[in-house]
Amino acid sequence: MELVLQQRQQLNLIMTSELRQAIELLQYSTYELYQYIKEQELENPLIELEEQKNEPLYEKKTSDTSKSISPSKLTLEVITSNELGMRNKLSQQAMFLFKDVQDQKLVQYIIHHIDDNGYLYFNENESFVYGKFDEAEIDRGIQLLQHVGPTGIGARGLKECLLLQITNDFPEEKLAECLIQNYLDLLANRKWDDIAALMNISLTKVKDIYDFILTLNPKPCSCIADFSTQYLNPDIIVEVKKTGISFYLNDSYLPTIHFNNEYTSLINNKDETSKYISKQYNNYQWLLSSIEQRRETILKIVKVIINKQENFFRDGLISLKPLTLKEVSEEIEMHESTVSRATMNKVIQTPKGTFNLRMFFTSKLETADGNSISQTRVKALLETFIAKENKFKPFSDQKIADYFNNEKGITISRRTISKYREELKIPSSSRRKEIKV
């Protein structure tokens, strides 16, 4: 083997720490940027911050923290309202109501092992978490718990939850108890004829039982979950006025960054301190320029979005047009990856609601006339179409796809209809079918 020394010229892109930090800065929400600036003040002695009197504009939402965030996947800045949880209140009531020490321990154990809906939860092996209590004691504890909390609390499943409510509050509803005990799966799948035949009752009676069951609470203790007041801290605010559409960044609460003049004299010294101060001065300048560059980039992107989606800001989701990151990047003459990063984790408040900024980038479906329509608009049309259908004979996904293709001129498959329906949390046609009597 011959060893040969060769010289080769090669071009590589090296990502400096400053470039990496600038990319991260672009991705920050305004609230995250605020926190980052505060961190820089602690790390860099040349940075002095002047806090603003302006408070960030919030959109208040009261929500159960056990529920998932909306489909638009908004970034939420959450401020929690700490109140005495319902679980603690139940514990106090149990201590007051039950004098027997063993009963207190049993009920307290169940209270602290129920989930946010009030169910006694499962462990990884799909068995109940009984601990030192056997199943008979747990059964007794659940019955005791009905005197403390909402009826149905502590149930080990939906069937037991509903049966507890009937047994304790509606003992005369024997047919409903029979239906839940034996035919709950048929009820869930709306097999009305099968239920009527098996129970030997009319469809009218099945409907009466069904209407009664709807009055029961499948999640009797959703109030156990701690509530919080959620505040959307929008990064961009859009307003529609008679003169047109205007927008601005909700960043007036960001602190003003000043240079600490006490260190000016140390910059020109030829020692280690001078090197350190010079480095921190470069970091100070980089921070200022990066924040301004982030601001200008976001403003350019939002301006394009408003121009492209003007009808949305006036008419709502039904008027949302197809728009891609590439289209915006070409419009503002920036790389597509820059647009992608700048739109991450950003919330925009509009007269039609508050959304994740990425919501405006929606892919398209083709129409018969050669034009295109956004997926978001198709979903809105699908939701409206299903809402108006005959509930006694709901449309299948295939029939809905045929309608969109033939009547609306929108090229769409049955599989896509099914996908959109599931994303909208709309049940299948068999589960939308109501009783016809």
C-alpha positions as CSV (number, residue, x, y, z in Angstrom):
1,M,0.0,0.0,0.0
2,E,1.4,3.3,-1.1
3,L,1.0,6.4,1.1
4,V,0.3,9.5,-0.9
5,L,0.1,13.1,0.4
6,Q,-2.7,15.0,-1.4
7,Q,-3.9,18.5,-1.1
8,R,-7.7,19.0,-1.6
9,Q,-9.8,22.1,-1.4
10,Q,-13.2,21.6,0.2
11,L,-16.0,24.0,1.1
12,N,-17.8,23.3,4.5
13,L,-20.5,25.3,6.3
14,I,-19.5,25.7,9.9
15,M,-22.3,26.8,12.3
16,T,-20.9,29.2,14.8
17,S,-22.3,29.5,18.3
18,E,-23.6,32.9,17.4
19,L,-25.4,31.6,14.4
20,R,-26.9,28.7,16.4
21,Q,-28.1,31.2,19.1
22,A,-29.6,33.5,16.4
23,I,-31.6,30.6,15.0
24,E,-32.8,29.7,18.5
25,L,-33.8,33.3,19.1
26,L,-35.8,33.3,15.9
27,Q,-37.8,30.3,17.2
28,Y,-38.7,31.9,20.6
29,S,-42.1,33.1,21.4
30,T,-42.2,36.7,22.7
31,Y,-42.5,35.4,26.3
32,E,-39.6,33.0,25.8
33,L,-37.6,35.9,24.4
34,Y,-38.4,37.9,27.5
35,Q,-37.0,35.1,29.7
36,Y,-33.9,34.8,27.5
37,I,-33.2,38.5,27.8
38,K,-33.4,38.3,31.5
39,E,-30.9,35.4,31.5
40,Q,-28.5,37.4,29.4
41,E,-28.6,40.2,31.9
42,L,-27.4,37.8,34.6
43,E,-24.6,36.4,32.3
44,N,-23.4,39.7,30.8
45,P,-22.3,42.5,33.1
46,L,-22.5,45.0,30.2
47,I,-26.3,44.5,29.9
48,E,-28.6,46.7,31.9
49,L,-32.4,46.2,31.5
50,E,-35.0,48.8,31.9
51,E,-38.3,47.1,32.6
52,Q,-41.4,48.5,30.8
53,K,-44.6,49.5,32.5
54,N,-46.6,47.9,29.8
55,E,-48.1,44.5,30.6
56,P,-48.4,41.9,27.8
57,L,-51.9,41.7,26.3
58,Y,-53.6,38.4,27.3
59,E,-56.6,36.6,26.1
60,K,-58.1,34.9,29.1
61,K,-59.5,31.4,28.9
62,T,-60.7,29.4,31.9
63,S,-60.0,25.7,31.2
64,D,-59.6,22.4,32.9
65,T,-56.0,21.4,32.8
66,S,-56.8,17.8,32.3
67,K,-58.1,18.6,28.8
68,S,-55.8,18.7,25.8
69,I,-55.1,21.9,24.0
70,S,-57.1,22.8,20.9
71,P,-56.4,21.3,17.5
72,S,-54.5,24.4,16.4
73,K,-51.8,23.4,19.0
74,L,-51.4,26.9,20.4
75,T,-48.5,27.7,22.5
76,L,-50.0,28.8,25.8
77,E,-48.3,30.9,28.5
78,V,-50.2,29.5,31.5
79,I,-50.6,31.3,34.8
80,T,-52.2,28.9,37.3
81,S,-54.8,29.9,39.8
82,N,-54.0,27.8,42.9
83,E,-57.2,27.0,44.7
84,L,-58.0,24.2,47.1
85,G,-58.4,21.1,44.8
86,M,-61.6,19.2,44.8
87,R,-59.7,16.1,45.8
88,N,-58.6,17.7,49.0
89,K,-62.2,18.8,49.7
90,L,-63.4,15.2,49.2
91,S,-60.8,14.0,51.7
92,Q,-61.9,16.6,54.3
93,Q,-65.5,15.6,53.8
94,A,-64.7,11.9,54.2
95,M,-62.8,12.6,57.5
96,F,-65.8,14.4,58.8
97,L,-68.4,11.9,57.7
98,F,-66.8,8.6,58.5
99,K,-65.8,8.0,62.2
100,D,-64.4,4.5,61.7
101,V,-60.6,4.7,61.2
102,Q,-60.6,1.8,58.8
103,D,-63.3,3.4,56.7
104,Q,-61.4,6.6,56.6
105,K,-58.2,4.9,55.4
106,L,-60.1,3.0,52.8
107,V,-62.0,6.0,51.4
108,Q,-58.9,8.2,51.5
109,Y,-56.9,5.5,49.6
110,I,-59.5,5.5,46.8
111,I,-59.7,9.3,46.6
112,H,-56.0,9.5,46.1
113,H,-56.0,6.8,43.5
114,I,-58.7,8.1,41.2
115,D,-57.9,9.9,37.9
116,D,-59.1,13.4,36.9
117,N,-62.5,12.0,35.8
118,G,-63.2,10.2,39.0
119,Y,-62.3,6.7,37.9
120,L,-60.2,4.3,40.0
121,Y,-57.3,4.0,37.5
122,F,-55.5,0.9,36.1
123,N,-51.9,0.1,36.5
124,E,-49.6,-1.1,33.6
125,N,-50.9,-4.7,34.0
126,E,-54.5,-3.6,33.4
127,S,-55.5,-4.6,37.0
128,F,-56.8,-2.3,39.7
129,V,-54.4,-0.6,42.1
130,Y,-55.6,-2.1,45.3
131,G,-52.5,-2.0,47.4
132,K,-53.2,-3.4,50.9
133,F,-56.9,-3.6,50.3
134,D,-58.6,-6.6,48.6
135,E,-61.3,-6.3,45.9
136,A,-64.2,-6.8,48.4
137,E,-62.9,-3.9,50.5
138,I,-62.5,-1.7,47.4
139,D,-66.1,-2.5,46.5
140,R,-67.2,-1.4,49.9
141,G,-65.0,1.8,49.8
142,I,-66.6,2.8,46.4
143,Q,-70.0,2.5,48.0
144,L,-69.0,4.6,50.9
145,L,-67.5,7.2,48.5
146,Q,-70.9,7.7,46.9
147,H,-72.0,9.5,50.1
148,V,-69.1,11.9,49.8
149,G,-68.6,12.9,46.2
150,P,-70.7,13.0,43.0
151,T,-72.5,9.7,42.3
152,G,-70.3,7.4,40.2
153,I,-67.0,8.5,41.8
154,G,-64.5,5.7,42.2
155,A,-65.9,3.5,39.4
156,R,-63.5,1.2,37.7
157,G,-65.0,1.8,34.2
158,L,-67.9,3.5,32.4
159,K,-70.3,0.6,33.0
160,E,-69.8,0.7,36.8
161,C,-70.0,4.5,36.8
162,L,-73.4,4.6,35.1
163,L,-74.7,1.7,37.2
164,L,-73.7,3.4,40.4
165,Q,-75.7,6.5,39.4
166,I,-78.8,4.4,38.6
167,T,-78.5,2.3,41.7
168,N,-78.1,5.3,44.0
169,D,-80.2,8.0,42.3
170,F,-82.6,6.2,40.0
171,P,-83.4,2.7,41.4
172,E,-86.7,2.6,39.5
173,E,-84.9,2.7,36.1
174,K,-84.7,-1.1,35.8
175,L,-84.6,-1.2,32.0
176,A,-81.8,1.3,31.8
177,E,-79.9,-0.7,34.3
178,C,-80.4,-3.9,32.3
179,L,-79.3,-2.2,29.0
180,I,-76.1,-0.8,30.6
181,Q,-75.4,-4.1,32.3
182,N,-75.8,-6.3,29.3
183,Y,-75.8,-4.2,26.1
184,L,-73.5,-1.2,26.6
185,D,-71.4,-2.1,23.5
186,L,-74.6,-2.2,21.3
187,L,-75.6,1.2,22.8
188,A,-72.2,2.7,22.0
189,N,-72.5,1.5,18.4
190,R,-76.1,2.6,18.1
191,K,-77.5,-0.8,17.2
192,W,-81.0,0.2,18.0
193,D,-82.8,-2.7,16.3
194,D,-80.6,-5.2,18.0
195,I,-81.2,-3.7,21.4
196,A,-85.0,-3.7,20.9
197,A,-85.0,-7.3,19.8
198,L,-82.8,-8.6,22.6
199,M,-84.7,-6.7,25.3
200,N,-88.0,-7.3,23.7
201,I,-89.1,-3.7,23.7
202,S,-90.1,-1.1,21.1
203,L,-87.8,1.4,19.4
204,T,-89.7,4.1,21.2
205,K,-88.8,2.6,24.5
206,V,-85.2,2.2,23.4
207,K,-85.1,5.9,22.6
208,D,-86.6,6.8,26.0
209,I,-84.0,4.7,27.8
210,Y,-81.2,6.2,25.6
211,D,-82.4,9.8,26.3
212,F,-82.4,9.0,30.1
213,I,-78.9,7.5,29.9
214,L,-77.7,10.7,28.2
215,T,-78.7,12.6,31.4
216,L,-76.1,10.5,33.4
217,N,-72.6,11.8,33.8
218,P,-69.9,9.6,32.3
219,K,-67.2,11.7,34.0
220,P,-68.8,12.5,37.4
221,C,-65.6,13.9,38.9
222,S,-64.0,15.9,36.1
223,C,-64.1,18.6,38.7
224,I,-61.4,16.7,40.7
225,A,-58.8,18.1,38.3
226,D,-57.3,21.3,39.4
227,F,-58.6,24.2,37.4
228,S,-56.3,26.9,36.1
229,T,-56.8,30.2,34.4
230,Q,-55.0,30.1,31.1
231,Y,-53.8,33.2,29.4
232,L,-52.9,33.2,25.7
233,N,-50.0,35.5,25.3
234,P,-50.2,36.4,21.6
235,D,-47.0,37.3,19.8
236,I,-48.9,39.1,17.0
237,I,-52.2,41.0,17.2
238,V,-54.3,41.6,14.1
239,E,-57.2,44.2,14.0
240,V,-59.7,44.7,11.3
241,K,-60.9,48.3,11.0
242,K,-62.9,50.3,8.5
243,T,-59.7,51.6,7.0
244,G,-58.2,48.1,6.6
245,I,-56.3,45.4,8.4
246,S,-53.6,46.4,10.8
247,F,-51.2,44.3,12.9
248,Y,-48.5,44.8,15.5
249,L,-46.2,42.7,17.6
250,N,-47.2,42.2,21.2
251,D,-43.7,42.9,22.5
252,S,-44.1,46.3,24.2
253,Y,-43.4,44.6,27.6
254,L,-39.9,43.5,26.5
255,P,-37.3,45.4,28.6
256,T,-35.1,48.0,26.9
257,I,-31.5,46.9,26.7
258,H,-28.9,49.4,27.8
259,F,-25.1,49.4,27.9
260,N,-23.5,49.5,31.3
261,N,-21.1,52.5,30.9
262,E,-19.2,51.5,34.1
263,Y,-17.1,49.0,32.0
264,T,-16.2,51.4,29.1
265,S,-12.8,52.3,30.5
266,L,-11.8,48.6,30.7
267,I,-12.3,47.8,27.1
268,N,-9.0,49.4,25.9
269,N,-6.8,47.8,28.5
270,K,-4.4,45.2,27.3
271,D,-5.1,42.5,29.8
272,E,-7.4,39.5,30.4
273,T,-10.1,41.7,31.8
274,S,-10.1,43.7,28.6
275,K,-10.5,40.5,26.5
276,Y,-13.4,39.4,28.7
277,I,-15.1,42.8,28.4
278,S,-14.6,42.9,24.6
279,K,-16.2,39.5,24.3
280,Q,-19.2,40.5,26.4
281,Y,-19.5,43.7,24.4
282,N,-19.7,41.6,21.2
283,N,-22.4,39.5,22.8
284,Y,-24.3,42.7,23.8
285,Q,-24.2,44.0,20.2
286,W,-25.2,40.5,18.9
287,L,-28.2,40.4,21.2
288,L,-29.4,43.8,20.0
289,S,-29.0,43.0,16.3
290,S,-30.5,39.5,16.6
291,I,-33.7,40.8,18.4
292,E,-34.1,43.5,15.7
293,Q,-33.6,40.9,12.9
294,R,-36.1,38.6,14.6
295,R,-38.6,41.4,14.8
296,E,-38.2,42.5,11.1
297,T,-38.5,38.9,9.9
298,I,-41.7,38.2,11.8
299,L,-43.2,41.5,10.6
300,K,-42.4,40.6,7.0
301,I,-43.9,37.2,7.3
302,V,-47.1,38.4,8.9
303,K,-47.5,41.1,6.3
304,V,-47.4,38.4,3.5
305,I,-49.8,36.2,5.4
306,I,-52.3,39.1,5.9
307,N,-52.1,39.9,2.2
308,K,-52.6,36.3,1.1
309,Q,-55.2,35.5,3.7
310,E,-57.1,38.8,3.8
311,N,-60.5,37.0,3.4
312,F,-59.8,34.9,6.5
313,F,-59.5,37.9,8.7
314,R,-62.9,39.1,7.5
315,D,-64.8,35.8,7.1
316,G,-63.1,33.2,9.2
317,L,-61.7,29.7,8.5
318,I,-64.1,29.0,5.6
319,S,-62.1,31.5,3.5
320,L,-58.6,30.2,4.4
321,K,-56.6,29.8,1.2
322,P,-53.8,27.3,0.5
323,L,-50.4,28.8,1.5
324,T,-47.0,27.2,1.8
325,L,-43.8,28.2,3.6
326,K,-42.1,28.3,0.2
327,E,-44.5,30.9,-1.2
328,V,-43.9,33.2,1.8
329,S,-40.1,32.7,1.6
330,E,-40.0,33.6,-2.1
331,E,-42.2,36.7,-1.4
332,I,-39.8,38.1,1.3
333,E,-36.7,36.7,-0.4
334,M,-35.6,34.6,2.6
335,H,-34.8,30.9,2.9
336,E,-37.7,28.6,3.6
337,S,-36.1,27.3,6.8
338,T,-35.9,30.8,8.1
339,V,-39.6,31.3,7.6
340,S,-40.2,27.9,9.2
341,R,-38.2,28.8,12.3
342,A,-39.7,32.3,12.6
343,T,-43.3,31.0,12.6
344,M,-42.6,28.3,15.3
345,N,-44.1,28.8,18.7
346,K,-45.9,32.0,17.6
347,V,-49.5,32.8,18.5
348,I,-51.6,35.3,16.5
349,Q,-54.7,37.0,17.9
350,T,-57.3,37.9,15.3
351,P,-61.0,39.0,15.3
352,K,-61.8,35.4,14.3
353,G,-60.0,33.8,17.2
354,T,-56.5,33.1,18.5
355,F,-54.4,30.6,16.5
356,N,-50.9,29.1,16.1
357,L,-49.3,31.1,13.3
358,R,-48.5,27.9,11.5
359,M,-52.2,27.3,11.1
360,F,-52.1,29.7,8.1
361,F,-49.9,27.3,6.2
362,T,-52.2,24.7,4.9
363,S,-51.9,22.3,2.0
364,K,-54.3,22.2,-0.9
365,L,-56.7,20.0,-2.7
366,E,-57.5,20.3,-6.4
367,T,-60.9,21.3,-7.7
368,A,-62.6,20.4,-10.9
369,D,-62.1,23.9,-12.4
370,G,-58.3,23.7,-12.0
371,N,-58.1,25.8,-8.9
372,S,-57.3,24.7,-5.4
373,I,-58.9,24.8,-2.0
374,S,-57.2,24.6,1.5
375,Q,-57.6,21.6,3.7
376,T,-58.8,23.8,6.5
377,R,-61.7,25.0,4.3
378,V,-62.5,21.5,3.3
379,K,-62.7,20.5,6.9
380,A,-65.0,23.4,7.6
381,L,-67.3,22.3,4.7
382,L,-67.2,18.7,6.0
383,E,-68.2,19.8,9.5
384,T,-71.1,21.9,8.1
385,F,-72.3,19.1,5.7
386,I,-72.4,16.5,8.5
387,A,-74.2,18.9,10.9
388,K,-77.0,19.2,8.3
389,E,-77.3,15.6,7.3
390,N,-80.3,13.4,8.1
391,K,-79.5,12.0,11.5
392,F,-81.7,8.9,11.0
393,K,-79.7,8.1,7.9
394,P,-76.2,9.7,8.1
395,F,-73.9,9.6,5.1
396,S,-71.0,7.2,4.9
397,D,-67.5,8.5,4.2
398,Q,-67.8,7.2,0.6
399,K,-71.1,9.1,0.0
400,I,-69.6,12.3,1.5
401,A,-66.5,11.9,-0.8
402,D,-68.9,11.4,-3.8
403,Y,-70.8,14.6,-2.8
404,F,-67.6,16.6,-2.6
405,N,-66.3,15.3,-5.9
406,N,-69.6,15.6,-7.9
407,E,-71.4,18.6,-6.3
408,K,-68.5,20.7,-5.0
409,G,-65.9,19.8,-7.6
410,I,-63.3,19.0,-4.9
411,T,-61.1,16.0,-5.7
412,I,-61.0,14.0,-2.4
413,S,-61.0,10.3,-1.5
414,R,-63.0,8.4,1.0
415,R,-59.9,7.8,3.1
416,T,-59.2,11.5,3.2
417,I,-62.8,12.2,4.4
418,S,-62.3,9.6,7.1
419,K,-59.0,11.2,8.1
420,Y,-60.5,14.7,8.3
421,R,-63.6,13.4,10.2
422,E,-61.4,11.8,12.8
423,E,-59.3,14.9,13.2
424,L,-62.5,16.9,13.8
425,K,-63.5,14.2,16.3
426,I,-66.7,13.4,14.4
427,P,-67.9,9.7,14.8
428,S,-68.5,7.4,12.0
429,S,-71.9,7.2,10.3
430,S,-73.0,4.2,12.4
431,R,-72.3,6.1,15.5
432,R,-74.1,9.2,14.3
433,K,-77.3,7.4,13.6
434,E,-80.2,8.3,15.8
435,I,-83.3,6.2,16.6
436,K,-86.2,6.5,14.2
437,V,-89.5,5.7,15.9
